[in-house]
Amino acid sequence: MVWNRGRPQQRGPGETENVGFGNLPVRAILPGLIVVIFYNLYGSFYPGNVPGIASTVNTALLLILPWITIILFGRGSSALGVSRNALLINICWGTLAGVSWRASSLLLNLALLQLSGVEASRWVWLQAIVFVPWVEEIFFRGYLGLTLSDRCGRGWANLFQAVLFTLQPSHLAQGFPGLISIFIFGLGAGWLVQRRGSVCIGVAAHAAANALLWALVGFA
């Protein structure tokens, strides 16, 4: 049983502590919503070619806003879904989910394999496997998704964060049908995070998916 704003809620089979323990109020994520919606709209005018400074500023804001917010509102990292509970299990399930999604998504977006021959530096690998999954999962699935779940319900919150995630300019540049698989990943990662109560499973899924792609590119 989980306590959510003073009200007990029954936890389903297989669920760990979920949203509700020290959650942020919706007003706390308004700056983040403004940033991501503005950047998505701005990026739609530069499909596949967002100015570097705009991309850098956006990434910096996605990175720091969640952490500044929990400090200002006196919450712990659990409000973002950052938890070490069942860490190894979450990493294992997340890795399996990420590899499965990437394998199936390539059927929808075979154009990604046209990256063959592109030399990826260590910094690119580090970004793709560590930095990007950490930043995006905490922002979209934790900061936005878990906070909105408490107000709007899991389904609507998950749908909303997945749409915002899919409409990121770097994803829009992939076009259809790649966007379909990205949206499915956003929904799936959001569901896993809500189910397990930890963004670690989302980070693991995201990192595994990116690692598999770059591994395929490297060996193609």
Z-matrix of the N, CA and C atoms (Angstrom, degrees):
N
C 1 1.472
C 2 1.520 1 109.76
N 3 1.326 2 116.52 1 137.77
C 4 1.458 3 121.98 2 -177.63
C 5 1.523 4 109.58 3 -115.96
N 6 1.320 5 115.80 4 139.59
C 7 1.469 6 119.32 5 176.18
C 8 1.500 7 109.47 6 -94.92
N 9 1.319 8 116.90 7 125.33
C 10 1.451 9 123.06 8 -177.55
C 11 1.520 10 108.93 9 -126.57
N 12 1.342 11 114.45 10 107.74
C 13 1.466 12 120.21 11 -177.35
C 14 1.535 13 111.24 12 52.31
N 15 1.332 14 114.15 13 43.74
C 16 1.447 15 118.21 14 175.84
C 17 1.507 16 114.07 15 84.22
N 18 1.351 17 118.54 16 0.20
C 19 1.457 18 120.79 17 -178.54
C 20 1.514 19 109.03 18 -116.59
N 21 1.332 20 117.28 19 129.95
C 22 1.464 21 118.27 20 179.09
C 23 1.507 22 110.67 21 -72.85
N 24 1.347 23 115.83 22 139.69
C 25 1.447 24 120.76 23 176.15
C 26 1.523 25 108.46 24 -128.39
N 27 1.322 26 116.36 25 136.36
C 28 1.452 27 120.47 26 179.71
C 29 1.517 28 110.40 27 -72.14
N 30 1.302 29 117.02 28 136.01
C 31 1.449 30 122.43 29 178.69
C 32 1.519 31 108.65 30 -96.32
N 33 1.309 32 116.73 31 133.17
C 34 1.455 33 121.02 32 -179.38
C 35 1.515 34 111.81 33 -75.08
N 36 1.322 35 116.80 34 166.73
C 37 1.468 36 121.08 35 179.37
C 38 1.524 37 111.06 36 -57.57
N 39 1.317 38 115.58 37 134.68
C 40 1.466 39 120.50 38 176.67
C 41 1.511 40 114.21 39 83.17
N 42 1.328 41 118.38 40 -3.85
C 43 1.454 42 120.59 41 -179.23
C 44 1.520 43 110.47 42 -90.21
N 45 1.325 44 115.53 43 141.08
C 46 1.444 45 120.62 44 171.98
C 47 1.511 46 106.66 45 -98.72
N 48 1.345 47 117.10 46 -173.09
C 49 1.460 48 119.21 47 179.86
C 50 1.513 49 108.81 48 -55.24
N 51 1.316 50 115.14 49 131.85
C 52 1.448 51 118.57 50 -173.62
C 53 1.514 52 110.12 51 -116.77
N 54 1.314 53 115.43 52 -158.87
C 55 1.443 54 120.22 53 -175.58
C 56 1.509 55 110.19 54 -59.26
N 57 1.328 56 115.12 55 152.65
C 58 1.446 57 119.15 56 174.90
C 59 1.512 58 112.81 57 122.05
N 60 1.344 59 119.11 58 -26.80
C 61 1.451 60 118.92 59 -177.87
C 62 1.514 61 108.52 60 -83.77
N 63 1.351 62 115.06 61 100.82
C 64 1.459 63 120.41 62 179.04
C 65 1.499 64 113.64 63 70.02
N 66 1.340 65 117.25 64 30.37
C 67 1.460 66 119.28 65 -177.65
C 68 1.515 67 112.48 66 -62.88
N 69 1.326 68 114.77 67 157.66
C 70 1.458 69 121.52 68 175.96
C 71 1.516 70 109.92 69 -80.43
N 72 1.326 71 118.00 70 148.07
C 73 1.468 72 119.79 71 170.63
C 74 1.527 73 109.12 72 -73.17
N 75 1.325 74 117.21 73 155.00
C 76 1.458 75 120.80 74 -176.28
C 77 1.522 76 111.77 75 -58.59
N 78 1.331 77 117.37 76 -35.67
C 79 1.467 78 119.23 77 -178.67
C 80 1.525 79 111.68 78 -61.02
N 81 1.331 80 116.81 79 -22.83
C 82 1.458 81 120.51 80 -178.37
C 83 1.523 82 112.04 81 -69.23
N 84 1.327 83 117.42 82 -25.82
C 85 1.463 84 119.49 83 -176.88
C 86 1.526 85 112.51 84 -98.64
N 87 1.324 86 117.71 85 3.77
C 88 1.471 87 120.12 86 179.58
C 89 1.526 88 112.84 87 -58.03
N 90 1.349 89 119.33 88 -42.61
C 91 1.477 90 117.90 89 177.09
C 92 1.527 91 111.93 90 -58.90
N 93 1.317 92 116.91 91 -40.74
C 94 1.457 93 120.06 92 179.54
C 95 1.519 94 112.27 93 -66.00
N 96 1.326 95 116.42 94 -40.30
C 97 1.462 96 120.52 95 177.49
C 98 1.526 97 110.94 96 -62.20
N 99 1.331 98 116.37 97 -42.79
C 100 1.464 99 120.52 98 179.35
C 101 1.522 100 110.21 99 -62.21
N 102 1.324 101 116.46 100 -44.94
C 103 1.471 102 121.00 101 -178.61
C 104 1.523 103 110.91 102 -61.20
N 105 1.335 104 117.24 103 -50.23
C 106 1.465 105 119.36 104 -173.39
C 107 1.529 106 111.70 105 -71.77
N 108 1.324 107 117.28 106 -36.12
C 109 1.469 108 119.52 107 178.40
C 110 1.524 109 110.32 108 -68.55
N 111 1.332 110 116.79 109 -43.08
C 112 1.466 111 120.44 110 178.52
C 113 1.522 112 110.67 111 -62.31
N 114 1.334 113 116.96 112 -44.16
C 115 1.463 114 120.16 113 -178.61
C 116 1.527 115 111.11 114 -66.06
N 117 1.321 116 116.81 115 -39.09
C 118 1.467 117 119.85 116 177.53
C 119 1.523 118 111.45 117 -62.75
N 120 1.327 119 115.96 118 -42.69
C 121 1.469 120 119.88 119 178.62
C 122 1.527 121 110.43 120 -67.31
N 123 1.320 122 116.28 121 -43.34
C 124 1.462 123 121.12 122 179.21
C 125 1.528 124 110.14 123 -61.52
N 126 1.327 125 115.86 124 -44.28
C 127 1.452 126 120.24 125 -178.37
C 128 1.516 127 113.64 126 -66.15
N 129 1.331 128 117.07 127 -23.90
C 130 1.459 129 119.94 128 179.59
C 131 1.525 130 111.74 129 -66.14
N 132 1.336 131 117.26 130 -18.90
C 133 1.469 132 121.27 131 177.97
C 134 1.525 133 111.60 132 -87.05
N 135 1.344 134 116.43 133 -10.70
C 136 1.464 135 121.29 134 179.66
C 137 1.527 136 109.37 135 -128.68
N 138 1.321 137 118.24 136 60.41
C 139 1.474 138 120.22 137 -175.91
C 140 1.519 139 112.38 138 -56.78
N 141 1.333 140 114.54 139 116.06
C 142 1.463 141 120.18 140 178.27
C 143 1.509 142 115.07 141 75.89
N 144 1.337 143 117.26 142 5.27
C 145 1.466 144 118.65 143 -175.91
C 146 1.526 145 110.92 144 -150.20
N 147 1.337 146 116.25 145 51.22
C 148 1.460 147 120.68 146 177.81
C 149 1.523 148 108.83 147 -69.15
N 150 1.334 149 118.56 148 132.76
C 151 1.464 150 120.32 149 178.46
C 152 1.522 151 111.61 150 -51.56
N 153 1.332 152 115.98 151 138.59
C 154 1.449 153 121.19 152 -174.68
C 155 1.514 154 114.44 153 -55.92
N 156 1.337 155 117.33 154 -40.06
C 157 1.460 156 120.09 155 -178.16
C 158 1.522 157 110.65 156 -64.84
N 159 1.340 158 117.35 157 -37.51
C 160 1.466 159 120.71 158 179.34
C 161 1.524 160 110.32 159 -65.70
N 162 1.326 161 116.63 160 -42.22
C 163 1.460 162 120.84 161 179.02
C 164 1.526 163 111.28 162 -64.35
N 165 1.319 164 116.14 163 -40.84
C 166 1.466 165 120.66 164 -179.86
C 167 1.521 166 111.31 165 -65.33
N 168 1.331 167 116.77 166 -44.61
C 169 1.468 168 121.03 167 179.42
C 170 1.524 169 110.24 168 -62.88
N 171 1.333 170 116.69 169 -43.18
C 172 1.460 171 120.39 170 179.89
C 173 1.523 172 111.11 171 -61.75
N 174 1.331 173 116.47 172 -45.64
C 175 1.464 174 120.13 173 -179.89
C 176 1.520 175 111.01 174 -61.58
N 177 1.333 176 116.11 175 -41.40
C 178 1.465 177 120.37 176 179.11
C 179 1.524 178 111.17 177 -61.95
N 180 1.334 179 116.37 178 -41.18
C 181 1.461 180 120.23 179 -179.94
C 182 1.525 181 111.43 180 -68.71
N 183 1.342 182 116.79 181 -40.20
C 184 1.465 183 119.24 182 177.30
C 185 1.525 184 110.50 183 -62.24
N 186 1.319 185 116.13 184 -33.23
C 187 1.459 186 120.86 185 -178.97
C 188 1.524 187 112.52 186 -72.40
N 189 1.342 188 116.75 187 -46.38
C 190 1.471 189 118.99 188 -169.84
C 191 1.525 190 114.48 189 -93.41
N 192 1.332 191 118.30 190 -27.88
C 193 1.467 192 119.70 191 -175.57
C 194 1.529 193 114.04 192 -56.43
N 195 1.350 194 119.03 193 -47.19
C 196 1.466 195 117.92 194 -179.88
C 197 1.526 196 113.14 195 -58.23
N 198 1.329 197 116.78 196 -40.48
C 199 1.456 198 120.22 197 -175.94
C 200 1.530 199 111.82 198 -74.78
N 201 1.330 200 116.57 199 -38.07
C 202 1.467 201 119.23 200 174.85
C 203 1.515 202 109.91 201 -62.84
N 204 1.323 203 116.33 202 -38.80
C 205 1.467 204 121.10 203 -177.61
C 206 1.523 205 112.10 204 -63.66
N 207 1.344 206 117.37 205 -46.12
C 208 1.471 207 117.55 206 -178.04
C 209 1.530 208 111.06 207 -68.69
N 210 1.341 209 116.70 208 -27.73
C 211 1.469 210 119.20 209 175.50
C 212 1.521 211 110.02 210 -68.56
N 213 1.335 212 116.67 211 -47.58
C 214 1.462 213 120.79 212 -178.08
C 215 1.524 214 112.12 213 -64.55
N 216 1.327 215 117.40 214 -32.95
C 217 1.460 216 120.96 215 -177.53
C 218 1.529 217 112.58 216 -98.71
N 219 1.308 218 116.12 217 7.99
C 220 1.454 219 119.97 218 174.53
C 221 1.516 220 114.72 219 63.61
N 222 1.331 221 116.59 220 37.63
C 223 1.460 222 120.98 221 179.11
C 224 1.526 223 110.19 222 -108.51
N 225 1.309 224 114.62 223 161.26
C 226 1.452 225 120.25 224 175.62
C 227 1.517 226 110.53 225 -90.03
N 228 1.327 227 115.92 226 174.83
C 229 1.463 228 120.06 227 -179.35
C 230 1.525 229 112.34 228 -64.35
N 231 1.339 230 117.35 229 -18.10
C 232 1.464 231 120.16 230 178.48
C 233 1.519 232 111.64 231 -63.93
N 234 1.347 233 117.29 232 -22.31
C 235 1.470 234 120.24 233 177.16
C 236 1.522 235 110.94 234 -66.16
N 237 1.332 236 116.46 235 -20.78
C 238 1.469 237 121.58 236 177.25
C 239 1.526 238 110.90 237 -98.92
N 240 1.322 239 116.51 238 1.62
C 241 1.456 240 120.20 239 -178.29
C 242 1.510 241 113.32 240 82.91
N 243 1.338 242 117.49 241 10.71
C 244 1.461 243 120.85 242 179.04
C 245 1.522 244 107.87 243 -83.73
N 246 1.322 245 115.57 244 107.64
C 247 1.457 246 120.95 245 -174.92
C 248 1.518 247 109.81 246 -146.72
N 249 1.339 248 115.41 247 144.00
C 250 1.459 249 120.09 248 178.01
C 251 1.529 250 112.02 249 -93.66
N 252 1.320 251 117.01 250 2.57
C 253 1.455 252 120.33 251 178.68
C 254 1.525 253 110.53 252 -60.72
N 255 1.319 254 116.54 253 130.11
C 256 1.463 255 122.30 254 178.12
C 257 1.534 256 111.06 255 49.18
N 258 1.332 257 115.99 256 42.11
C 259 1.466 258 120.90 257 -172.99
C 260 1.526 259 112.32 258 -59.94
N 261 1.324 260 116.70 259 -47.15
C 262 1.459 261 119.59 260 -176.80
C 263 1.536 262 111.16 261 -64.34
N 264 1.317 263 116.39 262 -41.20
C 265 1.471 264 120.45 263 178.62
C 266 1.526 265 109.99 264 -62.86
N 267 1.325 266 116.34 265 -44.24
C 268 1.470 267 120.14 266 179.83
C 269 1.523 268 111.41 267 -62.88
N 270 1.323 269 116.99 268 -40.35
C 271 1.461 270 120.41 269 179.36
C 272 1.534 271 110.11 270 -64.69
N 273 1.332 272 116.33 271 -43.51
C 274 1.467 273 119.92 272 -179.23
C 275 1.521 274 112.04 273 -63.95
N 276 1.329 275 116.98 274 -48.50
C 277 1.462 276 120.44 275 178.99
C 278 1.521 277 111.34 276 -65.02
N 279 1.336 278 116.11 277 -39.24
C 280 1.459 279 119.93 278 178.92
C 281 1.514 280 111.79 279 -64.03
N 282 1.328 281 116.48 280 -42.57
C 283 1.464 282 120.47 281 178.79
C 284 1.521 283 110.78 282 -62.17
N 285 1.320 284 116.79 283 -44.61
C 286 1.460 285 120.86 284 178.02
C 287 1.522 286 111.07 285 -60.79
N 288 1.328 287 116.33 286 -43.47
C 289 1.471 288 120.60 287 -179.89
C 290 1.524 289 110.84 288 -64.99
N 291 1.330 290 117.14 289 -42.60
C 292 1.457 291 120.87 290 -178.69
C 293 1.520 292 112.96 291 -65.46
N 294 1.327 293 116.63 292 -42.56
C 295 1.464 294 120.73 293 178.69
C 296 1.529 295 110.11 294 -65.71
N 297 1.335 296 116.41 295 -42.23
C 298 1.465 297 120.24 296 -179.88
C 299 1.516 298 110.90 297 -63.69
N 300 1.341 299 116.09 298 -42.13
C 301 1.465 300 119.26 299 -179.95
C 302 1.530 301 110.89 300 -65.55
N 303 1.339 302 116.66 301 -44.19
C 304 1.465 303 119.35 302 -177.99
C 305 1.521 304 110.52 303 -63.03
N 306 1.322 305 117.22 304 -42.49
C 307 1.457 306 120.33 305 -179.59
C 308 1.525 307 111.21 306 -61.54
N 309 1.330 308 116.47 307 -43.01
C 310 1.463 309 119.51 308 -179.56
C 311 1.525 310 111.57 309 -74.35
N 312 1.345 311 116.81 310 -33.56
C 313 1.463 312 119.41 311 -177.93
C 314 1.518 313 112.22 312 -68.45
N 315 1.322 314 117.34 313 -28.46
C 316 1.460 315 120.25 314 178.92
C 317 1.527 316 111.48 315 -63.84
N 318 1.313 317 116.28 316 -24.25
C 319 1.462 318 119.73 317 176.55
C 320 1.523 319 110.57 318 -68.67
N 321 1.345 320 115.53 319 -29.71
C 322 1.463 321 120.57 320 178.20
C 323 1.520 322 112.48 321 -88.33
N 324 1.315 323 116.02 322 -23.98
C 325 1.462 324 119.67 323 -172.11
C 326 1.524 325 110.68 324 -135.86
N 327 1.330 326 115.65 325 59.91
C 328 1.459 327 120.66 326 -178.59
C 329 1.527 328 112.48 327 -62.40
N 330 1.334 329 116.28 328 -17.90
C 331 1.467 330 119.96 329 -179.61
C 332 1.521 331 111.44 330 -61.60
N 333 1.348 332 116.86 331 -23.31
C 334 1.459 333 118.87 332 179.43
C 335 1.527 334 111.42 333 -60.21
N 336 1.319 335 116.19 334 -30.50
C 337 1.461 336 119.02 335 -179.21
C 338 1.519 337 111.98 336 -72.17
N 339 1.339 338 116.94 337 -8.92
C 340 1.455 339 120.25 338 175.75
C 341 1.521 340 111.31 339 -71.87
N 342 1.341 341 115.51 340 -4.87
C 343 1.459 342 119.93 341 174.08
C 344 1.522 343 111.04 342 -72.78
N 345 1.334 344 115.89 343 -3.48
C 346 1.460 345 120.28 344 -179.42
C 347 1.523 346 110.72 345 -51.69
N 348 1.304 347 115.13 346 134.80
C 349 1.455 348 119.56 347 178.73
C 350 1.512 349 112.42 348 94.92
N 351 1.335 350 117.17 349 -13.21
C 352 1.455 351 120.25 350 177.24
C 353 1.529 352 108.33 351 -75.18
N 354 1.305 353 116.56 352 126.27
C 355 1.453 354 120.18 353 -179.10
C 356 1.519 355 109.36 354 -86.84
N 357 1.324 356 115.18 355 120.07
C 358 1.458 357 120.97 356 -179.81
C 359 1.521 358 109.55 357 -98.09
N 360 1.309 359 115.93 358 124.43
C 361 1.458 360 120.69 359 177.87
C 362 1.524 361 109.57 360 -74.41
N 363 1.327 362 115.75 361 169.35
C 364 1.464 363 119.95 362 177.07
C 365 1.512 364 110.83 363 -61.76
N 366 1.327 365 116.44 364 -34.13
C 367 1.460 366 119.94 365 179.27
C 368 1.520 367 110.78 366 -65.80
N 369 1.326 368 118.03 367 -39.53
C 370 1.465 369 121.68 368 177.39
C 371 1.521 370 110.39 369 -63.37
N 372 1.337 371 116.60 370 -43.48
C 373 1.456 372 120.47 371 177.50
C 374 1.523 373 110.47 372 -61.69
N 375 1.322 374 116.26 373 -43.72
C 376 1.460 375 120.39 374 -179.33
C 377 1.522 376 110.85 375 -62.68
N 378 1.319 377 116.24 376 -42.61
C 379 1.466 378 120.12 377 177.74
C 380 1.519 379 111.62 378 -61.73
N 381 1.336 380 115.91 379 -47.97
C 382 1.460 381 120.96 380 -173.67
C 383 1.520 382 113.23 381 -68.36
N 384 1.331 383 116.85 382 -34.55
C 385 1.458 384 120.48 383 -172.07
C 386 1.525 385 113.16 384 -100.11
N 387 1.321 386 117.48 385 -24.05
C 388 1.466 387 119.91 386 -177.03
C 389 1.530 388 111.97 387 -118.63
N 390 1.330 389 116.04 388 -59.98
C 391 1.455 390 119.74 389 -170.59
C 392 1.523 391 113.23 390 -67.11
N 393 1.334 392 117.48 391 -53.42
C 394 1.466 393 120.82 392 -176.83
C 395 1.526 394 112.08 393 -61.89
N 396 1.345 395 119.89 394 -48.02
C 397 1.464 396 118.59 395 178.24
C 398 1.529 397 112.94 396 -59.06
N 399 1.320 398 116.68 397 -41.50
C 400 1.465 399 120.34 398 -178.71
C 401 1.524 400 110.56 399 -63.48
N 402 1.322 401 116.91 400 -48.47
C 403 1.468 402 120.89 401 -177.39
C 404 1.532 403 111.42 402 -66.07
N 405 1.326 404 117.03 403 -49.66
C 406 1.464 405 120.17 404 -174.16
C 407 1.521 406 112.57 405 -70.80
N 408 1.321 407 117.95 406 -38.17
C 409 1.466 408 119.44 407 -179.09
C 410 1.526 409 111.11 408 -68.73
N 411 1.309 410 117.14 409 -41.95
C 412 1.466 411 119.15 410 178.29
C 413 1.522 412 110.30 411 -65.03
N 414 1.336 413 117.10 412 -42.21
C 415 1.461 414 119.43 413 -176.85
C 416 1.529 415 111.59 414 -70.42
N 417 1.330 416 117.16 415 -54.97
C 418 1.467 417 120.18 416 -172.94
C 419 1.527 418 112.62 417 -78.76
N 420 1.320 419 117.64 418 -49.15
C 421 1.458 420 119.72 419 -175.82
C 422 1.521 421 113.23 420 -83.00
N 423 1.344 422 116.96 421 -32.93
C 424 1.456 423 119.89 422 -178.73
C 425 1.520 424 113.14 423 -91.82
N 426 1.314 425 115.52 424 -69.81
C 427 1.477 426 122.79 425 -176.78
C 428 1.525 427 111.87 426 -55.73
N 429 1.335 428 117.79 427 -49.93
C 430 1.465 429 120.62 428 179.97
C 431 1.525 430 112.09 429 -85.03
N 432 1.322 431 116.90 430 -54.83
C 433 1.458 432 121.25 431 -171.38
C 434 1.510 433 114.41 432 -62.16
N 435 1.331 434 117.24 433 -50.75
C 436 1.454 435 119.52 434 -177.76
C 437 1.525 436 111.84 435 -68.68
N 438 1.321 437 116.97 436 -36.57
C 439 1.466 438 119.80 437 178.74
C 440 1.519 439 111.04 438 -65.34
N 441 1.319 440 117.16 439 -46.08
C 442 1.463 441 120.69 440 -179.22
C 443 1.524 442 112.18 441 -70.12
N 444 1.332 443 117.23 442 -26.80
C 445 1.467 444 120.42 443 178.33
C 446 1.523 445 111.22 444 -59.77
N 447 1.304 446 115.50 445 -36.83
C 448 1.459 447 120.47 446 -178.03
C 449 1.517 448 111.79 447 -69.12
N 450 1.330 449 116.59 448 -25.10
C 451 1.463 450 121.62 449 -176.87
C 452 1.526 451 112.17 450 -102.48
N 453 1.330 452 117.10 451 -42.82
C 454 1.463 453 121.10 452 -172.02
C 455 1.524 454 113.86 453 -103.91
N 456 1.326 455 116.77 454 -10.88
C 457 1.451 456 119.75 455 -173.20
C 458 1.519 457 110.03 456 95.26
N 459 1.310 458 116.46 457 154.36
C 460 1.461 459 120.73 458 -173.48
C 461 1.529 460 113.03 459 -62.40
N 462 1.327 461 116.16 460 -43.72
C 463 1.460 462 119.62 461 -175.37
C 464 1.512 463 113.38 462 -60.54
N 465 1.345 464 116.35 463 -53.19
C 466 1.468 465 120.39 464 -178.63
C 467 1.524 466 111.28 465 -66.28
N 468 1.337 467 116.49 466 -39.90
C 469 1.464 468 119.55 467 179.43
C 470 1.523 469 110.67 468 -62.76
N 471 1.314 470 116.29 469 -42.72
C 472 1.466 471 120.43 470 -179.56
C 473 1.529 472 111.32 471 -65.33
N 474 1.320 473 115.79 472 -41.49
C 475 1.464 474 120.24 473 178.29
C 476 1.525 475 111.01 474 -62.36
N 477 1.319 476 116.62 475 -43.82
C 478 1.466 477 121.41 476 -176.26
C 479 1.524 478 110.99 477 -65.07
N 480 1.344 479 116.43 478 -47.65
C 481 1.469 480 118.04 479 -178.73
C 482 1.522 481 111.18 480 -66.19
N 483 1.343 482 117.03 481 -34.16
C 484 1.464 483 120.23 482 179.83
C 485 1.527 484 111.32 483 -67.04
N 486 1.333 485 116.93 484 -37.20
C 487 1.464 486 121.01 485 177.50
C 488 1.528 487 109.88 486 -65.01
N 489 1.331 488 117.25 487 -47.84
C 490 1.469 489 120.38 488 179.32
C 491 1.528 490 111.06 489 -61.46
N 492 1.317 491 116.46 490 -38.95
C 493 1.465 492 121.31 491 178.17
C 494 1.524 493 110.66 492 -63.91
N 495 1.317 494 117.13 493 -44.06
C 496 1.465 495 121.99 494 -178.07
C 497 1.522 496 112.03 495 -65.76
N 498 1.326 497 116.41 496 -33.52
C 499 1.463 498 120.91 497 -175.70
C 500 1.526 499 113.69 498 -84.77
N 501 1.338 500 117.03 499 6.75
C 502 1.460 501 118.93 500 172.95
C 503 1.538 502 109.06 501 -60.29
N 504 1.330 503 118.40 502 136.83
C 505 1.475 504 121.29 503 -175.99
C 506 1.522 505 114.85 504 -51.49
N 507 1.328 506 117.67 505 -37.93
C 508 1.454 507 119.96 506 179.84
C 509 1.525 508 111.62 507 -65.00
N 510 1.331 509 116.62 508 -26.72
C 511 1.465 510 120.75 509 177.25
C 512 1.526 511 110.74 510 -84.17
N 513 1.330 512 116.09 511 -39.94
C 514 1.467 513 119.66 512 178.34
C 515 1.526 514 111.31 513 -58.11
N 516 1.324 515 115.60 514 -33.37
C 517 1.469 516 119.94 515 -178.26
C 518 1.520 517 112.07 516 -62.43
N 519 1.333 518 117.48 517 -20.68
C 520 1.467 519 120.43 518 -179.77
C 521 1.519 520 112.50 519 -78.57
N 522 1.343 521 116.27 520 -17.78
C 523 1.458 522 120.04 521 177.25
C 524 1.514 523 113.45 522 65.75
N 525 1.337 524 114.92 523 -173.57
C 526 1.454 525 121.06 524 177.16
C 527 1.528 526 108.82 525 -87.74
N 528 1.326 527 118.93 526 148.55
C 529 1.460 528 127.08 527 1.55
C 530 1.521 529 114.30 528 -89.76
N 531 1.359 530 116.96 529 8.43
C 532 1.457 531 119.76 530 -179.22
C 533 1.519 532 113.43 531 -56.94
N 534 1.344 533 116.57 532 -35.71
C 535 1.456 534 119.69 533 -179.49
C 536 1.522 535 112.01 534 -61.66
N 537 1.317 536 116.29 535 -30.31
C 538 1.465 537 119.57 536 179.23
C 539 1.526 538 109.90 537 -63.45
N 540 1.330 539 116.11 538 -45.83
C 541 1.463 540 119.17 539 -179.16
C 542 1.522 541 111.44 540 -67.69
N 543 1.334 542 117.41 541 -34.72
C 544 1.467 543 120.71 542 177.48
C 545 1.518 544 110.35 543 -65.12
N 546 1.328 545 116.67 544 -41.85
C 547 1.459 546 120.95 545 178.11
C 548 1.530 547 110.31 546 -63.04
N 549 1.321 548 116.44 547 -42.25
C 550 1.465 549 120.22 548 178.42
C 551 1.525 550 110.46 549 -62.30
N 552 1.336 551 116.35 550 -39.38
C 553 1.467 552 118.82 551 177.49
C 554 1.526 553 110.39 552 -63.80
N 555 1.341 554 116.90 553 -43.75
C 556 1.458 555 120.25 554 179.48
C 557 1.520 556 112.01 555 -58.12
N 558 1.329 557 115.81 556 -43.32
C 559 1.467 558 120.52 557 177.96
C 560 1.530 559 110.48 558 -65.39
N 561 1.332 560 115.76 559 -46.13
C 562 1.455 561 119.62 560 -177.11
C 563 1.514 562 112.85 561 -64.70
N 564 1.337 563 116.26 562 -44.22
C 565 1.462 564 120.25 563 179.22
C 566 1.523 565 110.35 564 -64.82
N 567 1.339 566 116.48 565 -39.79
C 568 1.458 567 120.06 566 177.69
C 569 1.516 568 111.85 567 -62.43
N 570 1.328 569 115.82 568 -42.47
C 571 1.467 570 120.00 569 179.33
C 572 1.520 571 110.72 570 -63.78
N 573 1.343 572 117.31 571 -42.65
C 574 1.459 573 120.87 572 179.29
C 575 1.528 574 111.47 573 -62.30
N 576 1.329 575 115.84 574 -43.55
C 577 1.465 576 120.01 575 179.91
C 578 1.524 577 110.52 576 -63.77
N 579 1.324 578 117.30 577 -43.27
C 580 1.456 579 120.27 578 178.32
C 581 1.528 580 110.90 579 -64.89
N 582 1.310 581 115.59 580 -40.49
C 583 1.463 582 121.09 581 -177.78
C 584 1.520 583 111.96 582 -66.02
N 585 1.338 584 115.94 583 -43.55
C 586 1.455 585 120.83 584 -175.40
C 587 1.522 586 113.49 585 -94.28
N 588 1.340 587 117.03 586 -14.32
C 589 1.456 588 120.01 587 178.81
C 590 1.512 589 113.73 588 72.90
N 591 1.341 590 117.08 589 21.43
C 592 1.463 591 120.49 590 -177.79
C 593 1.522 592 109.83 591 -148.30
N 594 1.327 593 116.91 592 133.51
C 595 1.462 594 119.93 593 177.14
C 596 1.521 595 111.28 594 -75.26
N 597 1.323 596 117.16 595 -10.08
C 598 1.469 597 119.76 596 -179.54
C 599 1.520 598 111.01 597 -59.45
N 600 1.328 599 117.43 598 -34.54
C 601 1.456 600 119.62 599 179.52
C 602 1.524 601 110.42 600 -69.65
N 603 1.341 602 117.48 601 -33.95
C 604 1.454 603 121.68 602 175.95
C 605 1.515 604 111.69 603 -69.98
N 606 1.328 605 116.18 604 -41.36
C 607 1.467 606 120.38 605 178.03
C 608 1.529 607 110.44 606 -61.85
N 609 1.330 608 116.02 607 -43.70
C 610 1.469 609 119.89 608 179.45
C 611 1.522 610 111.41 609 -62.71
N 612 1.340 611 116.48 610 -42.33
C 613 1.468 612 120.34 611 179.17
C 614 1.521 613 111.19 612 -63.39
N 615 1.320 614 115.78 613 -44.74
C 616 1.463 615 122.47 614 -178.64
C 617 1.533 616 110.24 615 -64.22
N 618 1.333 617 116.03 616 -45.56
C 619 1.461 618 120.67 617 -179.13
C 620 1.528 619 110.92 618 -64.78
N 621 1.326 620 116.84 619 -42.47
C 622 1.466 621 120.43 620 -179.62
C 623 1.522 622 111.04 621 -64.70
N 624 1.326 623 116.45 622 -40.88
C 625 1.463 624 120.59 623 179.61
C 626 1.523 625 110.95 624 -63.32
N 627 1.319 626 116.74 625 -44.75
C 628 1.469 627 120.64 626 179.24
C 629 1.524 628 111.43 627 -67.90
N 630 1.335 629 116.42 628 -39.57
C 631 1.459 630 119.92 629 -179.62
C 632 1.527 631 111.03 630 -63.30
N 633 1.344 632 116.33 631 -41.61
C 634 1.459 633 119.68 632 180.00
C 635 1.525 634 110.86 633 -64.07
N 636 1.337 635 116.63 634 -41.31
C 637 1.463 636 119.62 635 179.51
C 638 1.515 637 111.30 636 -60.53
N 639 1.330 638 117.17 637 -49.64
C 640 1.449 639 120.63 638 -176.90
C 641 1.516 640 111.15 639 -68.78
N 642 1.336 641 116.82 640 -29.75
C 643 1.468 642 119.87 641 175.89
C 644 1.521 643 109.88 642 -66.38
N 645 1.335 644 116.51 643 -42.31
C 646 1.455 645 120.40 644 178.65
C 647 1.524 646 111.25 645 -65.34
N 648 1.333 647 115.68 646 -40.06
C 649 1.467 648 120.13 647 177.39
C 650 1.521 649 110.65 648 -62.36
N 651 1.341 650 115.39 649 -41.63
C 652 1.461 651 119.57 650 -177.60
C 653 1.511 652 113.88 651 -66.50
N 654 1.344 653 115.99 652 -32.32
C 655 1.460 654 119.59 653 -177.05
C 656 1.516 655 113.30 654 -97.42
N 657 1.357 656 115.91 655 -7.23
C 658 1.466 657 118.52 656 -177.57
C 659 1.530 658 110.26 657 -72.08
